[in-house]
Amino acid sequence: MAEDSQRELERFRNQWREEVTARSRGVTSIHQKDSKRTQLPARRGSSTSKAVAPPPPRGFTNNGSEKEEETSESMGGEGHHDLEDKDEARRLGEDTIGIHPSNRKAREPRSALEHYEKAVEKEDQGNLGDSLSHYRKAYKLDAGVDKTYKNKHFPPSSLTSKPTNLNPSNAPVTMPNPAHHSLEGPPKSNISQLITSFSTSAIQGALPLIDHAHVPPCPITTIPSEILLEILQATAILDVASYARLSQVCRHLAYLVATEDHIWRRICLGKEHGFPAMHYNYACTIEGIPIPPELDDPLDHLSEPDLTSTLEPPPSPPEVPSASLFSLSPTYPTYAHMFRSRPRLRFNGCYISTVNYIRPGASTPSQVSWNTPVHIVTYYRYLRFFRDGTCVSLLTTTEPVDVVHYLTREHMHGRHGISSALPSAVMRNALRGRWKLSPPPPFPPDSTGNVEPEGNLSIETEGVDPKYLYSMQLALRSGSKSPGATKNNKLVWRGFWSYNRLTDDWAEFGLKNDRAFFWSRVRSYGMGD
């Protein structure tokens, strides 16, 4: 038996050598029929028989010779001839079984598309260096190879295909049925439809902290709707922002805040936050002295005409009737939209402009430096408006946290010394002034025949010296263009002039570095009285 086994092994070894030699020359594999017949006899349990098993091929040398290893172990009852081709391909690193390394050059990519596909393959394998090299070669051959690759592998027909079975039968029971889901996303609905759907909602009380516990009381659910509307109106008069935030409590309050237009009408008509608090003519002098409304020319009433009459403003337009001011129009279809969109000033905060710019510095002659030093300059402009038509203007380098709480009438005095260390000493350079808004339409044109747009702001303040007067022209704008952003919270510059009453001439200030003002609420101001 040992001689038969040795003979079978020798025959198998010769056949294996012939197959490897034929494969190295590019000849198709032969003797498949004979290889099936050369099966080793099963000798399980034999401790006396010894056989030499041929190892799998390890590699090829430059001259085509093979390396062989022999092991003296007993052979099992199953053949291993079918592992030759797979092990050969795995050893050589080829993608296709039976391709010799000598044929690799024939498989190298030549066209731009082949280079691009090879680059994608290398990129998926993490070989970024080779991937980049193939990408470069592909784009050198064809600049539009990416579109060719996309049309080949991702045609438009494959992107528009829709699944035919939206609810497969093998889905688990707990999976929700997606048959009603739209492939284009959720259905589009506007805000008005959403608010209308809240009309039947009721105010829900708080849930118990634990299951089966006593439900905490909710007295607001038992209040009649008439009393609830009065409470909401009182809240709106005290603080419009708090009234608007009530819409975040529940659906019923969101419906009331959005649809109860008579509350928004009360806000628009009230002097607390509405448009009657706006001044479309100067209501006082720069010093804060009220001007009687029956005077046609308010400049003749001033006690010191040399300080204020030198700044000749254009003739003030006539008083706009309240009916045309507060009536609804296509521009403002509701009072809520009017209050939110019509230009108005806010009194419960101040407007702050932060200016930053860089100016070159000078290096000392005794110091050797490679670079030229620069100075970063930062200063702030503050504007606060009062309901009586007066305002305060301040230019300082002090940060807002140290200024806004002292921007009041109580600190507008000349007793702030230069060496004063009080926190309110920042108001030593504050300037008194007055303001007015351009009236809403309809209104007549000015003396030049031009119609001033709504939302322009005119400010006149004192100068740093009694002989000067300052005139600022600004415009109310919105700080953001997003739909839900706060409107009319920004003041942009239109011009800034200085008037010298001794020489009777005007000088314009350059606004190269100046930035717009942004409104910031200050809780200590209250309602801005």
VENVENHU-V364914 format. One record per residue. N is the residue number from 1. RES is the residue in one small letter. OMEGA is omega in degrees with one decimal (NA if undefined). Layout:
BEGIN
N,RES,OMEGA
N,RES,OMEGA
END
This chain:
BEGIN
1,m,-179.8
2,a,179.3
3,e,177.2
4,d,179.2
5,s,179.8
6,q,179.3
7,r,178.7
8,e,179.2
9,l,179.9
10,e,176.8
11,r,178.4
12,f,179.9
13,r,179.2
14,n,179.6
15,q,179.3
16,w,178.6
17,r,179.8
18,e,179.7
19,e,179.7
20,v,179.2
21,t,179.2
22,a,179.9
23,r,178.7
24,s,178.9
25,r,178.4
26,g,-179.8
27,v,-179.0
28,t,-176.4
29,s,179.8
30,i,178.0
31,h,177.5
32,q,-178.0
33,k,-178.7
34,d,-178.3
35,s,178.9
36,k,-177.8
37,r,-175.9
38,t,177.6
39,q,-176.8
40,l,178.0
41,p,-179.2
42,a,180.0
43,r,-179.6
44,r,175.8
45,g,-178.8
46,s,-180.0
47,s,-177.1
48,t,-177.0
49,s,178.3
50,k,-178.9
51,a,178.1
52,v,-178.5
53,a,178.0
54,p,178.9
55,p,173.9
56,p,-178.0
57,p,-176.8
58,r,-177.4
59,g,179.3
60,f,174.8
61,t,-178.9
62,n,-178.4
63,n,174.6
64,g,-179.8
65,s,-178.9
66,e,175.1
67,k,-176.9
68,e,174.4
69,e,179.5
70,e,178.2
71,t,-179.3
72,s,176.4
73,e,178.5
74,s,-176.1
75,m,176.8
76,g,-177.0
77,g,-180.0
78,e,-178.5
79,g,-179.0
80,h,-176.9
81,h,-177.6
82,d,179.1
83,l,-176.4
84,e,-174.2
85,d,-178.9
86,k,-179.7
87,d,177.8
88,e,-179.9
89,a,-179.7
90,r,179.6
91,r,-177.7
92,l,179.9
93,g,-178.4
94,e,178.2
95,d,-177.4
96,t,-177.4
97,i,173.0
98,g,179.9
99,i,-177.3
100,h,178.6
101,p,179.0
102,s,179.6
103,n,-179.3
104,r,-175.9
105,k,179.5
106,a,-178.0
107,r,179.0
108,e,-178.9
109,p,-179.6
110,r,-178.5
111,s,-180.0
112,a,180.0
113,l,178.0
114,e,175.7
115,h,-178.7
116,y,178.3
117,e,177.2
118,k,178.9
119,a,177.5
120,v,179.1
121,e,178.9
122,k,179.0
123,e,176.8
124,d,178.2
125,q,-179.5
126,g,178.8
127,n,-173.4
128,l,179.9
129,g,177.9
130,d,179.1
131,s,179.0
132,l,179.0
133,s,179.0
134,h,176.6
135,y,-179.4
136,r,179.9
137,k,-179.8
138,a,-178.5
139,y,174.2
140,k,179.6
141,l,-177.9
142,d,-178.7
143,a,-180.0
144,g,-177.8
145,v,180.0
146,d,177.6
147,k,176.8
148,t,178.3
149,y,179.3
150,k,179.7
151,n,-179.5
152,k,-173.8
153,h,-179.6
154,f,179.6
155,p,-179.0
156,p,-178.7
157,s,-179.3
158,s,-179.1
159,l,-176.6
160,t,-179.6
161,s,-179.2
162,k,179.0
163,p,-178.4
164,t,-178.8
165,n,-177.9
166,l,-179.9
167,n,-176.3
168,p,-176.7
169,s,-178.9
170,n,178.3
171,a,179.5
172,p,-176.9
173,v,-177.2
174,t,-179.7
175,m,178.1
176,p,-178.9
177,n,-178.1
178,p,-175.4
179,a,-179.3
180,h,-178.8
181,h,178.6
182,s,179.0
183,l,178.1
184,e,-179.6
185,g,-177.9
186,p,179.4
187,p,-177.8
188,k,177.1
189,s,-177.8
190,n,-175.4
191,i,-178.0
192,s,176.8
193,q,178.4
194,l,179.0
195,i,178.9
196,t,179.2
197,s,178.7
198,f,-173.3
199,s,-178.4
200,t,-179.3
201,s,178.8
202,a,177.9
203,i,-179.2
204,q,177.0
205,g,-180.0
206,a,178.2
207,l,177.9
208,p,-178.4
209,l,178.4
210,i,-179.6
211,d,177.1
212,h,176.6
213,a,-179.7
214,h,179.9
215,v,179.6
216,p,-178.1
217,p,177.7
218,c,-174.1
219,p,-175.6
220,i,178.9
221,t,-179.2
222,t,-177.9
223,i,175.2
224,p,-176.4
225,s,179.6
226,e,179.2
227,i,178.7
228,l,178.0
229,l,176.5
230,e,177.7
231,i,178.7
232,l,179.2
233,q,177.5
234,a,177.1
235,t,-179.7
236,a,179.8
237,i,-179.8
238,l,-176.7
239,d,-178.8
240,v,-179.3
241,a,177.7
242,s,177.3
243,y,179.0
244,a,179.4
245,r,175.7
246,l,178.7
247,s,178.0
248,q,-176.8
249,v,-178.9
250,c,-177.1
251,r,-178.2
252,h,178.1
253,l,175.3
254,a,178.2
255,y,-179.7
256,l,-179.1
257,v,-176.2
258,a,-171.3
259,t,-179.0
260,e,-175.2
261,d,179.6
262,h,174.5
263,i,177.2
264,w,175.7
265,r,177.2
266,r,178.2
267,i,-179.4
268,c,-177.5
269,l,-178.4
270,g,178.7
271,k,-179.7
272,e,-179.2
273,h,-170.6
274,g,-173.3
275,f,172.8
276,p,176.4
277,a,178.2
278,m,178.4
279,h,178.1
280,y,168.0
281,n,176.7
282,y,-177.8
283,a,-177.6
284,c,175.1
285,t,179.3
286,i,178.8
287,e,179.0
288,g,179.6
289,i,-178.2
290,p,178.1
291,i,177.6
292,p,-176.7
293,p,-177.0
294,e,178.3
295,l,178.5
296,d,179.7
297,d,-177.1
298,p,-178.0
299,l,178.7
300,d,-176.4
301,h,-174.1
302,l,-179.6
303,s,179.3
304,e,-176.2
305,p,-177.4
306,d,-179.0
307,l,-172.9
308,t,-177.4
309,s,179.3
310,t,178.5
311,l,-173.7
312,e,176.7
313,p,175.0
314,p,-179.9
315,p,-177.7
316,s,177.5
317,p,179.0
318,p,-179.1
319,e,-178.1
320,v,179.4
321,p,-176.7
322,s,-178.9
323,a,179.3
324,s,-178.6
325,l,-172.8
326,f,179.7
327,s,179.1
328,l,-177.2
329,s,175.8
330,p,177.3
331,t,179.0
332,y,-175.0
333,p,179.6
334,t,179.0
335,y,176.1
336,a,178.0
337,h,178.1
338,m,-178.2
339,f,-176.1
340,r,-170.9
341,s,-177.3
342,r,-178.1
343,p,177.1
344,r,176.6
345,l,179.3
346,r,-176.4
347,f,-178.2
348,n,177.2
349,g,179.5
350,c,179.4
351,y,-173.6
352,i,174.7
353,s,179.5
354,t,-175.7
355,v,175.0
356,n,173.7
357,y,-177.3
358,i,175.6
359,r,-177.6
360,p,176.7
361,g,-178.7
362,a,177.2
363,s,-179.6
364,t,-179.2
365,p,-177.0
366,s,-177.0
367,q,179.3
368,v,-179.5
369,s,178.5
370,w,-175.1
371,n,174.1
372,t,-178.1
373,p,177.7
374,v,178.9
375,h,174.4
376,i,-175.8
377,v,178.3
378,t,173.7
379,y,-173.3
380,y,170.4
381,r,-178.7
382,y,173.8
383,l,173.2
384,r,-177.0
385,f,178.9
386,f,-174.7
387,r,-178.1
388,d,178.5
389,g,178.0
390,t,178.7
391,c,178.7
392,v,177.3
393,s,-177.3
394,l,174.6
395,l,-175.8
396,t,174.6
397,t,-179.6
398,t,-176.8
399,e,-175.4
400,p,-176.6
401,v,179.7
402,d,-174.5
403,v,-166.5
404,v,-178.0
405,h,179.7
406,y,-179.7
407,l,-176.2
408,t,179.1
409,r,-177.5
410,e,-178.7
411,h,176.3
412,m,177.8
413,h,-175.5
414,g,-177.5
415,r,176.2
416,h,179.7
417,g,179.9
418,i,-178.7
419,s,-178.9
420,s,179.7
421,a,179.4
422,l,178.0
423,p,-179.2
424,s,-178.9
425,a,177.6
426,v,-178.7
427,m,-178.5
428,r,-179.3
429,n,179.7
430,a,-177.7
431,l,176.0
432,r,-179.9
433,g,178.1
434,r,-174.5
435,w,173.1
436,k,177.2
437,l,172.7
438,s,-173.9
439,p,177.3
440,p,178.4
441,p,1.0
442,p,176.8
443,f,-176.2
444,p,177.8
445,p,179.8
446,d,-175.0
447,s,179.4
448,t,179.8
449,g,179.9
450,n,177.6
451,v,-178.1
452,e,-179.0
453,p,180.0
454,e,177.4
455,g,176.0
456,n,-176.0
457,l,177.1
458,s,-178.8
459,i,173.4
460,e,-178.3
461,t,173.6
462,e,174.9
463,g,177.8
464,v,177.1
465,d,-177.8
466,p,-178.7
467,k,-178.3
468,y,171.0
469,l,-179.2
470,y,177.4
471,s,178.6
472,m,174.4
473,q,-179.3
474,l,179.8
475,a,178.0
476,l,178.4
477,r,178.1
478,s,-177.9
479,g,-179.9
480,s,-179.7
481,k,179.6
482,s,-174.4
483,p,-176.3
484,g,-176.9
485,a,177.5
486,t,-177.6
487,k,175.7
488,n,177.2
489,n,-175.5
490,k,176.8
491,l,179.3
492,v,-177.7
493,w,169.4
494,r,179.7
495,g,-179.8
496,f,-175.8
497,w,175.3
498,s,-179.9
499,y,177.4
500,n,-175.4
501,r,178.5
502,l,-179.4
503,t,177.4
504,d,176.6
505,d,-178.0
506,w,175.5
507,a,-177.6
508,e,175.8
509,f,175.1
510,g,-178.0
511,l,-177.0
512,k,-175.7
513,n,-175.8
514,d,-178.9
515,r,-177.7
516,a,175.7
517,f,175.3
518,f,-177.6
519,w,177.8
520,s,-177.9
521,r,177.6
522,v,-174.4
523,r,-179.6
524,s,178.2
525,y,-177.1
526,g,178.1
527,m,176.0
528,g,178.8
529,d,NA
END
